[in-house]
Amino acid sequence: MIDDETVRVAVENVTDRYGREIIQAYVSPPEIDGISRPVQELGGFATVEIPAGETNTVDVSLDDLAFRRYDEDEGWVVDAGQYNVGVGRSSHDIRFEVVTTR
């Protein structure tokens, strides 16, 4: 689930040991002609501790900085459009994606 500033995810510990995980949210901006941006950038992260066999919910904060880019003429701007937010253990291990519009 995503709202304006937070991605909320449920994390399940399927092992028989106490665990800790760092949940990462990567933001992929809309494509805009003439503007070069990375395919994805780390927008936020949160750590969650989970007892064996349990599920906890974690909120990853995504403030305006997660969606901004610097424009030489306008300063910091958020481009209008759809942003994909990928959530997972790393940028190479995205478990699900959601879309938000700015």
Stockholm file with secondary structure:
# STOCKHOLM 1.0

chainA/1-102         MIDDETVRVAVENVTDRYGREIIQAYVSPPEIDGISRPVQELGGFATVEIPAGETNTVDVSLDDLAFRRYDEDEGWVVDAGQYNVGVGRSSHDIRFEVVTTR
#=GR chainA/1-102 SS CBCSSEEEEEEECCSSSCEEEEEEEEEECCCCTTCCCCSCEEEEEEEEEECTTCEEEEEEECCGGGTEEEETTTEEEECSSEEEEEEESSTTCEEEEEEEEC
#=GC SS_cons         CBCSSEEEEEEECCSSSCEEEEEEEEEECCCCTTCCCCSCEEEEEEEEEECTTCEEEEEEECCGGGTEEEETTTEEEECSSEEEEEEESSTTCEEEEEEEEC
//
